[in-house]
């Protein structure tokens, strides 16, 4: 047989393909057999294994189903997200995979509005700014904006949409991004978000001072089995935490943050004042 040797260390795509081959052979399947299980041709399987064809989200989820890796920490979907969103911070692509299946999402953001609440225009301005700084490519910028749209789809899914609790540092709504038209539409989006039946929106005012428990963005997920995990990031890296004991401590601090922040009604009133140009 003409068997091509793989070099999984050469790229994320190569590592993905090598893992597919390794698990396929462990099951004693030929490429055509795996193809039948996954809904693809044997030629397609071969192309992914050797890196000639990039995997898709559908392919990755099918592999997780066939190889029963969907409930593990190292899913094919996570690998796919790391391939597609290579410009994102470490841990974030994996976090996004869990976020899309979470029962409850809690987040705190500083400086810029979180992706789950961004309008396409706001997201585009941020992405294009990163291109101008040389931080990412134009293609990566387009992928970032698409990722915003994909993540937001989970908020309005018909089957058990998640409860989403958001606390924004006041800097998020006062920092101008993209000009007055972009900001007005973005602030209007926040008001619409607050009106959804599965959301709560609060602003942590500057006046909280030292009572604010977090200085950096924080995301906390509750999965359908009540498992907790958190994601936090600095400028250079992100960290996904699955140790429930550590996350419970963060969850307690988050509840303290909510108690000190403005109510949703007061938060929406502040946002509306900004839209009218009132300090």
Secondary structure, 3 states (H helix, E strand, C coil): CCCCCCCHHHCHHHHHHHHHHHHHHHCCCCHHHHHHHHCCCHHHHHHHHCCCCCCCHHHHHHHHHHHCCCCCCCCHHHHHHHHHCCCCCCCHHHHHHHHCCCCEEEEEECCCCCHHHCCHHHHHHHHHHHHHCCCCCHHHHHHHHHHHHHHHHHHHCCCCCCEEEEEEEHHHHHCCCCCHHHHHHHHHHHHHHHCCCCEEEEEECHHHHHHCCCCCCEEEEECCCCCEEEEEECCCCEEEECCHHHHHHHHHHHHHHHHHCCCHHHHHHHHHHHHCCCC
